[in-house]
Amino acid sequence: GCWEGGINMAAGAEGAAGAGSGGLVVLGVVPGAPCCPHGPALLFVKTSQGKEEGRRFYACSACRDRKDCKFFQWADEKVSQTRLAAREEYNRSHQPPCTHRQNVERYKNFVLLPLLKRRFCQECQQLLLPDEWEKHSSHQFLYDISAAQLRSPSQLLYPLENKKTNAQYLFADRSCQFLLDLIISLGFRRVLSVGTPRLHEMIQSKASQEDNFRVRSLLLDIDFRYSQFYTEDEFCHYNMFNHYFFGGEAAHETCRKFLHEEKDERVIMVTDPPFGGLVEALASSFKKLMAMWKDTEKGGNKDQEMPMFWIFPYFFESRILELFPSFSMMDYQVDYDNHALYKHGKTGRRQSPVRIFTNLSPKVIVLPAEEGYRFCAICQRYVSSGNHHCEICNSCTSKDGRRWKHCVLCKKCVKPSWFHCTKCNCCALENHSCEQTDVGCFVCGKAGHKRSSCPMQYCRKQRQKTVRNLKKAKLGVCRRWAMKHAVFSRRIKKKKDGTN
């Protein structure tokens, strides 16, 4: 799913992770890393001009906001056994109340119920059996849950739209159907659906209703609610930021077996991560899934990569191509059902910026002509109607669907709304500010990262907490002193009045 609010933060974090500037660098999951409820924490380090500066620290892999997961630990910090035991207990208490196997058994009992007794608790987001109705009596129910609704859980469940933790924006039917048709036309029969529940359920639904439909899917997703609807061979509870299978070795083995290709069952991975996620962390997990696929191969595919569609905004192109040099970006605009902006049919800057990155040959990715896509014989790929071939660049250069123009001075094509600025010596918006200001981080004052990703933020909060406590203590002392002074003053006044 995508994350509209995370775009700015992600762009800042990715810029900070570059070699030249200062900021935070993700060192990834390291052996012996401490765990939070979302699995092993990621190791981060602050850098300045490409050099490490400051202490390394661990933070939650899935949540970018401390309010959603408060885990934080300095890498060189000595943690007591008491604190470790408390952390383990906290992690256990924040796991789902039912196991995947228990949810599968509950589902089997649920589908045996007559339609009138099939209820879904909207508040708890849970399928309810009759003996559980009383416990949820004060909650809102959905009644008469049909087989069609059970085949489309992404429409039954509330999307998790907390922009800093989850980002469950779901493919529109147009994009989902296009992806499935493309997968089938390319000859793939197994789809590893990483964070793409809408695509997975479309495949599962067709497989259950059409006898000649031969495509299978395995969903890897951090949203455990889907375990209510899918068996352990159809869904694995998975964190794509740290390659963590919550179901342990059994779930890992399920994924490995699914990736094992038969003669006519080629596998492709389709992933749609939150846009606010750090690209390095995602790439690390995807490479591990690719390695798992490669380990299952016995034939001559050892030097190949597992075919993959990575759905992500076009402005991450340079980062993705740096980590996956074999990838290229397609012009197809992916849109979402429950997103205010990323919908098909919008024009100009309101068009969806979400694209497909793939390691397949661009010329085999046929884009729909009815939507204006056409084949460029020179570039040997399908492009959008507004993407015209630049003879100077010798490429179809547009990224956002509009026709870009070539700047002779910049020696590249730029957005149509940009003009060359002689002061900046580059193209920019006409009314831009030529002053290259970088106010830096509000916490430490240094450039290259924002306050939200500053490693000093934790120390600052601790100092603020200490200062507040000192102020409260001082205020308490002052109040007690004032009260004593008032009592003493009244006594003196009474004595003087008595004397007079």
BAPA-740305 format. One record per residue (C-alpha): residue number from 1; residue in one letter; x, y, z. Coordinates in nm, 2 decimals, decimal comma. Layout:
BEGIN
NUM a X Y Z
...
END
This chain:
BEGIN
1 g 0,00 0,00 0,00
2 c 0,11 0,36 -0,05
3 w 0,15 0,64 0,20
4 e 0,07 0,99 0,09
5 g 0,18 1,16 0,41
6 g 0,51 0,96 0,41
7 i 0,64 1,09 0,08
8 n 0,81 1,39 0,22
9 m 0,96 1,20 0,51
10 a 1,07 0,92 0,29
11 a 1,23 1,16 0,04
12 g 1,41 1,33 0,33
13 a 1,53 1,00 0,47
14 e 1,65 0,87 0,14
15 g 1,83 1,20 0,08
16 a 1,99 1,16 0,42
17 a 2,10 0,81 0,33
18 g 2,30 0,93 0,04
19 a 2,67 0,91 0,06
20 g 2,75 1,28 0,02
21 s 2,51 1,44 0,27
22 g 2,47 1,39 0,64
23 g 2,18 1,21 0,80
24 l 2,07 0,86 0,89
25 v 2,19 0,54 0,73
26 v 2,01 0,21 0,77
27 l 2,26 -0,06 0,85
28 g 1,98 -0,32 0,84
29 v 1,91 -0,62 1,06
30 v 2,23 -0,75 1,23
31 p 2,28 -1,08 1,42
32 g 2,16 -1,05 1,78
33 a 1,95 -0,74 1,71
34 p 1,69 -0,67 1,99
35 c 1,33 -0,73 1,91
36 c 1,01 -0,53 1,94
37 p 0,65 -0,66 1,87
38 h 0,73 -0,61 1,50
39 g 1,04 -0,84 1,50
40 p 1,41 -0,76 1,49
41 a 1,49 -0,39 1,51
42 l 1,69 -0,21 1,24
43 l 2,03 -0,07 1,32
44 f 2,08 0,30 1,23
45 v 2,37 0,54 1,24
46 k 2,40 0,91 1,20
47 t 2,65 1,02 0,94
48 s 2,81 1,35 0,83
49 q 2,98 1,39 0,49
50 g 2,98 1,01 0,45
51 k 3,14 0,94 0,78
52 e 2,98 0,80 1,09
53 e 2,91 1,05 1,36
54 g 2,74 0,97 1,69
55 r 2,62 0,65 1,84
56 r 2,45 0,37 1,66
57 f 2,10 0,28 1,77
58 y 1,82 0,03 1,72
59 a 1,47 0,14 1,63
60 c 1,15 -0,04 1,51
61 s 1,16 -0,15 1,15
62 a 0,79 -0,11 1,08
63 c 0,69 0,22 1,27
64 r 0,84 0,55 1,19
65 d 0,67 0,72 1,48
66 r 0,77 0,65 1,84
67 k 0,40 0,68 1,94
68 d 0,32 0,37 1,74
69 c 0,61 0,17 1,87
70 k 0,82 0,32 2,14
71 f 1,12 0,08 2,10
72 f 1,46 0,24 2,11
73 q 1,80 0,12 2,22
74 w 2,15 0,24 2,18
75 a 2,37 -0,02 2,01
76 d 2,63 -0,02 2,29
77 e 2,38 0,00 2,57
78 k 2,39 -0,27 2,84
79 v 2,04 -0,40 2,90
80 s 1,97 -0,56 3,24
81 q 1,81 -0,91 3,26
82 t 1,51 -0,75 3,43
83 r 1,46 -0,51 3,14
84 l 1,50 -0,79 2,89
85 a 1,24 -1,00 3,07
86 a 1,00 -0,71 3,08
87 r 1,06 -0,65 2,70
88 e 0,99 -1,01 2,62
89 e 0,67 -1,00 2,82
90 y 0,57 -0,67 2,64
91 n 0,64 -0,82 2,30
92 r 0,43 -1,13 2,39
93 s 0,14 -0,92 2,51
94 h 0,13 -0,72 2,19
95 q 0,09 -1,03 1,96
96 p -0,25 -1,13 1,82
97 p -0,48 -1,31 2,07
98 c -0,53 -1,61 1,83
99 t -0,27 -1,80 1,63
100 h -0,30 -1,85 1,25
101 r -0,40 -2,21 1,30
102 q -0,68 -2,11 1,55
103 n -0,81 -1,86 1,30
104 v -0,82 -2,12 1,03
105 e -1,03 -2,35 1,26
106 r -1,26 -2,06 1,34
107 y -1,31 -1,99 0,97
108 k -1,40 -2,35 0,90
109 n -1,67 -2,33 1,17
110 f -1,78 -1,99 1,05
111 v -1,85 -2,10 0,69
112 l -2,06 -2,39 0,82
113 l -2,30 -2,14 0,98
114 p -2,63 -2,05 0,81
115 l -2,62 -1,70 0,65
116 l -2,84 -1,55 0,93
117 k -2,58 -1,65 1,19
118 r -2,27 -1,51 1,01
119 r -2,16 -1,19 1,18
120 f -1,86 -0,97 1,16
121 c -1,76 -0,73 1,44
122 q -1,66 -0,40 1,28
123 e -1,50 -0,27 1,60
124 c -1,28 -0,57 1,66
125 q -1,25 -0,65 1,29
126 q -1,32 -1,02 1,36
127 l -1,55 -1,29 1,23
128 l -1,78 -1,40 1,52
129 l -1,91 -1,74 1,61
130 p -2,25 -1,75 1,79
131 d -2,11 -1,81 2,14
132 e -1,90 -1,48 2,10
133 w -2,20 -1,25 2,02
134 e -2,27 -1,16 2,38
135 k -1,91 -1,05 2,44
136 h -1,94 -0,81 2,15
137 s -2,30 -0,71 2,21
138 s -2,21 -0,34 2,25
139 h -2,02 -0,33 1,92
140 q -2,14 -0,27 1,56
141 f -2,20 -0,58 1,35
142 l -2,22 -0,66 0,98
143 y -2,48 -0,93 0,93
144 d -2,53 -1,21 0,68
145 i -2,17 -1,23 0,56
146 s -2,19 -1,39 0,22
147 a -1,94 -1,62 0,04
148 a -1,86 -1,33 -0,19
149 q -1,77 -1,11 0,11
150 l -1,54 -1,38 0,25
151 r -1,36 -1,40 -0,08
152 s -1,30 -1,02 -0,07
153 p -1,16 -0,96 0,28
154 s -0,99 -0,63 0,18
155 q -1,34 -0,49 0,12
156 l -1,47 -0,63 0,44
157 l -1,19 -0,51 0,67
158 y -1,13 -0,15 0,74
159 p -0,81 -0,03 0,57
160 l -0,53 0,06 0,81
161 e -0,46 0,42 0,71
162 n -0,25 0,53 1,00
163 k 0,00 0,72 0,78
164 k 0,30 0,66 1,00
165 t 0,26 0,29 1,07
166 n 0,04 0,12 0,82
167 a -0,05 0,25 0,48
168 q -0,31 0,02 0,34
169 y -0,42 0,18 0,02
170 l -0,56 -0,09 -0,21
171 f -0,53 -0,13 -0,58
172 a -0,83 -0,01 -0,78
173 d -0,99 -0,29 -0,99
174 r -0,85 -0,14 -1,31
175 s -0,49 -0,17 -1,19
176 c -0,55 -0,50 -1,02
177 q -0,70 -0,66 -1,33
178 f -0,43 -0,52 -1,55
179 l -0,16 -0,67 -1,33
180 l -0,33 -1,01 -1,32
181 d -0,38 -1,01 -1,70
182 l -0,02 -0,91 -1,75
183 i 0,11 -1,19 -1,52
184 i -0,10 -1,45 -1,70
185 s 0,01 -1,32 -2,05
186 l 0,37 -1,35 -1,94
187 g 0,33 -1,71 -1,85
188 f 0,35 -1,69 -1,47
189 r 0,15 -1,94 -1,27
190 r 0,26 -1,85 -0,91
191 v 0,25 -1,50 -0,76
192 l 0,43 -1,41 -0,44
193 s 0,21 -1,12 -0,33
194 v 0,41 -0,91 -0,08
195 g 0,18 -0,65 0,07
196 t -0,07 -0,68 -0,22
197 p -0,39 -0,82 -0,06
198 r -0,62 -0,70 -0,33
199 l -0,42 -0,88 -0,60
200 h -0,40 -1,20 -0,38
201 e -0,78 -1,21 -0,32
202 m -0,85 -1,16 -0,69
203 i -0,64 -1,46 -0,77
204 q -0,79 -1,67 -0,49
205 s -1,14 -1,57 -0,59
206 k -1,09 -1,67 -0,95
207 a -0,92 -1,99 -0,85
208 s -1,22 -2,09 -0,64
209 q -1,48 -2,01 -0,91
210 e -1,31 -2,10 -1,24
211 d -1,20 -2,46 -1,30
212 n -0,95 -2,37 -1,57
213 f -0,78 -2,09 -1,37
214 r -0,43 -2,21 -1,29
215 v -0,27 -1,92 -1,11
216 r -0,18 -1,95 -0,74
217 s -0,08 -1,68 -0,49
218 l 0,09 -1,66 -0,15
219 l 0,02 -1,34 0,05
220 l 0,30 -1,21 0,27
221 d 0,16 -0,92 0,48
222 i 0,20 -0,75 0,82
223 d -0,18 -0,73 0,86
224 f -0,26 -1,04 1,07
225 r -0,63 -0,99 1,02
226 y -0,60 -1,17 0,69
227 s -0,52 -1,49 0,88
228 q -0,90 -1,51 0,95
229 f -0,96 -1,58 0,58
230 y -0,66 -1,77 0,44
231 t -0,49 -2,10 0,53
232 e -0,13 -2,13 0,63
233 d -0,05 -2,22 0,27
234 e -0,21 -1,90 0,14
235 f -0,10 -1,63 0,39
236 c 0,22 -1,57 0,60
237 h 0,23 -1,30 0,86
238 y 0,54 -1,11 0,74
239 n 0,73 -0,78 0,80
240 m 0,88 -0,67 0,47
241 f 1,11 -0,41 0,64
242 n 1,32 -0,67 0,83
243 h 1,23 -1,00 0,64
244 y 1,07 -1,14 0,95
245 f 0,82 -1,43 0,94
246 f 0,61 -1,41 1,26
247 g 0,52 -1,77 1,22
248 g 0,88 -1,88 1,25
249 e 1,05 -2,16 1,06
250 a 0,72 -2,31 0,96
251 a 0,61 -1,99 0,77
252 h 0,96 -1,95 0,62
253 e 0,94 -2,31 0,49
254 t 0,59 -2,24 0,34
255 c 0,73 -1,95 0,15
256 r 1,03 -2,15 0,03
257 k 0,81 -2,44 -0,09
258 f 0,59 -2,19 -0,28
259 l 0,89 -2,04 -0,46
260 h 1,00 -2,38 -0,58
261 e 0,92 -2,39 -0,95
262 e 0,77 -2,68 -1,14
263 k 0,82 -2,71 -1,51
264 d 0,53 -2,49 -1,62
265 e 0,48 -2,29 -1,30
266 r 0,71 -1,98 -1,32
267 v 0,71 -1,75 -1,01
268 i 0,69 -1,37 -1,00
269 m 0,70 -1,15 -0,70
270 v 0,46 -0,85 -0,69
271 t 0,51 -0,60 -0,40
272 d 0,35 -0,27 -0,31
273 p 0,53 -0,13 0,00
274 p 0,43 0,18 0,20
275 f 0,59 0,48 0,03
276 g 0,72 0,60 0,36
277 g 0,94 0,29 0,40
278 l 1,31 0,32 0,37
279 v 1,42 0,18 0,03
280 e 1,74 0,02 0,16
281 a 1,54 -0,19 0,42
282 l 1,29 -0,30 0,16
283 a 1,56 -0,38 -0,09
284 s 1,74 -0,59 0,16
285 s 1,43 -0,80 0,23
286 f 1,34 -0,84 -0,14
287 k 1,70 -0,96 -0,21
288 k 1,66 -1,22 0,06
289 l 1,33 -1,34 -0,10
290 m 1,51 -1,35 -0,43
291 a 1,79 -1,56 -0,27
292 m 1,53 -1,79 -0,13
293 w 1,39 -1,84 -0,48
294 k 1,74 -1,90 -0,62
295 d 1,81 -2,16 -0,35
296 t 1,51 -2,37 -0,46
297 e 1,64 -2,39 -0,82
298 k 1,81 -2,70 -0,94
299 g 1,84 -2,62 -1,30
300 g 2,02 -2,34 -1,50
301 n 1,86 -2,04 -1,34
302 k 2,13 -1,98 -1,08
303 d 2,25 -1,67 -1,26
304 q 1,90 -1,52 -1,30
305 e 1,69 -1,30 -1,07
306 m 1,34 -1,39 -0,96
307 p 1,10 -1,19 -1,18
308 m 0,96 -0,90 -0,99
309 f 0,71 -0,61 -1,01
310 w 0,79 -0,34 -0,75
311 i 0,51 -0,08 -0,73
312 f 0,65 0,25 -0,61
313 p 0,65 0,63 -0,70
314 y 0,86 0,74 -0,99
315 f 1,06 0,98 -0,78
316 f 1,23 0,69 -0,62
317 e 1,36 0,57 -0,96
318 s 1,73 0,66 -0,89
319 r 1,73 0,49 -0,55
320 i 1,57 0,17 -0,68
321 l 1,80 0,15 -0,99
322 e 2,10 0,20 -0,77
323 l 2,00 -0,10 -0,56
324 f 1,87 -0,31 -0,85
325 p 2,06 -0,21 -1,17
326 s 1,87 -0,47 -1,37
327 f 1,54 -0,29 -1,31
328 s 1,36 -0,04 -1,53
329 m 1,05 0,18 -1,48
330 m 0,73 0,14 -1,68
331 d 0,50 0,43 -1,77
332 y 0,19 0,25 -1,64
333 q 0,01 0,46 -1,37
334 v -0,11 0,25 -1,08
335 d -0,41 0,38 -0,90
336 y -0,58 0,30 -0,57
337 d -0,94 0,27 -0,45
338 n -0,93 0,45 -0,12
339 h -0,68 0,72 -0,20
340 a -0,79 1,08 -0,26
341 l -0,52 1,16 -0,51
342 y -0,39 0,84 -0,68
343 k -0,68 0,77 -0,90
344 h -0,69 0,71 -1,28
345 g -0,82 0,98 -1,51
346 k -0,67 1,28 -1,33
347 t -0,46 1,52 -1,53
348 g -0,14 1,72 -1,49
349 r 0,02 1,70 -1,15
350 r -0,28 1,52 -1,01
351 q -0,20 1,20 -1,20
352 s -0,09 0,91 -1,00
353 p 0,29 0,91 -0,95
354 v 0,30 0,53 -0,88
355 r 0,48 0,31 -1,14
356 i 0,59 -0,05 -1,19
357 f 0,96 -0,12 -1,16
358 t 1,06 -0,46 -1,30
359 n 1,36 -0,67 -1,40
360 l 1,17 -0,81 -1,70
361 s 1,24 -0,68 -2,05
362 p 1,04 -0,36 -2,10
363 k 0,93 -0,46 -2,44
364 v 0,73 -0,76 -2,31
365 i 0,53 -0,53 -2,07
366 v 0,24 -0,45 -2,30
367 l 0,04 -0,15 -2,17
368 p -0,32 -0,09 -2,27
369 a -0,37 0,10 -2,59
370 e -0,72 0,20 -2,49
371 e -0,56 0,42 -2,21
372 g -0,33 0,59 -2,46
373 y -0,02 0,39 -2,41
374 r 0,18 0,32 -2,73
375 f 0,50 0,14 -2,83
376 c 0,82 0,34 -2,89
377 a 1,02 0,15 -3,16
378 i 1,34 0,33 -3,06
379 c 1,32 0,27 -2,69
380 q 1,16 -0,07 -2,74
381 r 0,90 -0,02 -2,47
382 y 0,55 0,11 -2,42
383 v 0,51 0,47 -2,31
384 s 0,23 0,70 -2,21
385 s 0,06 0,93 -2,46
386 g 0,24 1,24 -2,33
387 n 0,58 1,08 -2,33
388 h 0,74 1,19 -2,65
389 h 1,08 1,06 -2,77
390 c 1,36 1,32 -2,73
391 e 1,61 1,29 -3,02
392 i 1,88 1,46 -2,82
393 c 1,85 1,24 -2,52
394 n 1,76 0,95 -2,74
395 s 1,49 0,84 -2,49
396 c 1,13 0,89 -2,39
397 t 1,21 1,11 -2,09
398 s 0,88 1,20 -1,92
399 k 0,83 1,05 -1,58
400 d 0,50 1,20 -1,48
401 g 0,28 1,16 -1,79
402 r 0,33 1,51 -1,92
403 r 0,54 1,60 -2,22
404 w 0,88 1,71 -2,10
405 k 1,11 1,96 -2,28
406 h 1,48 1,95 -2,35
407 c 1,71 2,20 -2,18
408 v 2,03 2,25 -2,38
409 l 2,21 2,41 -2,09
410 c 2,12 2,13 -1,84
411 k 2,17 1,87 -2,12
412 k 1,86 1,68 -2,02
413 c 1,48 1,69 -2,04
414 v 1,30 1,87 -1,76
415 k 0,93 1,92 -1,65
416 p 0,73 2,15 -1,88
417 s 0,68 2,40 -1,59
418 w 1,05 2,44 -1,52
419 f 1,28 2,71 -1,67
420 h 1,65 2,75 -1,67
421 c 1,78 2,98 -1,39
422 t 2,11 3,14 -1,47
423 k 2,18 3,20 -1,10
424 c 2,12 2,84 -0,99
425 n 2,26 2,71 -1,32
426 c 1,99 2,46 -1,35
427 c 1,62 2,43 -1,43
428 a 1,36 2,50 -1,16
429 l 1,01 2,65 -1,12
430 e 0,98 3,00 -1,25
431 n 0,90 3,15 -0,90
432 h 1,16 2,95 -0,71
433 s 1,40 3,11 -0,45
434 c 1,75 3,12 -0,58
435 e 1,90 3,12 -0,23
436 q 2,02 2,77 -0,14
437 t 1,91 2,76 0,22
438 d 1,93 2,46 0,44
439 v 1,81 2,53 0,79
440 g 1,90 2,18 0,89
441 c 1,75 1,98 1,18
442 f 1,56 2,16 1,45
443 v 1,70 1,93 1,71
444 c 2,08 1,92 1,64
445 g 2,10 2,21 1,39
446 k 2,28 2,00 1,13
447 a 2,18 1,97 0,77
448 g 2,09 1,66 0,58
449 h 1,80 1,52 0,79
450 k 1,48 1,63 0,96
451 r 1,38 1,64 1,32
452 s 1,17 1,32 1,30
453 s 1,47 1,11 1,20
454 c 1,74 1,28 1,42
455 p 1,93 1,04 1,65
456 m 1,95 1,31 1,91
457 q 1,57 1,33 1,93
458 y 1,56 1,06 2,20
459 c 1,82 1,24 2,41
460 r 1,64 1,57 2,36
461 k 1,32 1,42 2,48
462 q 1,49 1,27 2,78
463 r 1,65 1,61 2,86
464 q 1,31 1,78 2,83
465 k 1,16 1,52 3,06
466 t 1,43 1,57 3,31
467 v 1,39 1,95 3,29
468 r 1,02 1,92 3,34
469 n 1,06 1,70 3,64
470 l 1,32 1,94 3,79
471 k 1,08 2,23 3,73
472 k 0,79 2,03 3,90
473 a 1,02 1,95 4,19
474 k 1,13 2,31 4,22
475 l 0,77 2,43 4,19
476 g 0,67 2,19 4,46
477 v 0,95 2,32 4,69
478 c 0,85 2,67 4,62
479 r 0,48 2,60 4,69
480 r 0,57 2,43 5,02
481 w 0,79 2,72 5,12
482 a 0,52 2,97 5,03
483 m 0,26 2,78 5,23
484 k 0,50 2,76 5,53
485 h 0,57 3,13 5,49
486 a 0,20 3,21 5,48
487 v 0,13 3,01 5,79
488 f 0,43 3,17 5,97
489 s 0,31 3,51 5,87
490 r -0,04 3,45 6,00
491 r 0,10 3,33 6,33
492 i 0,31 3,64 6,37
493 k 0,01 3,86 6,28
494 k -0,21 3,68 6,54
495 k 0,06 3,73 6,81
496 k 0,09 4,10 6,73
497 d -0,29 4,13 6,73
498 g -0,31 3,95 7,07
499 t -0,04 4,17 7,22
500 n -0,21 4,49 7,11
END
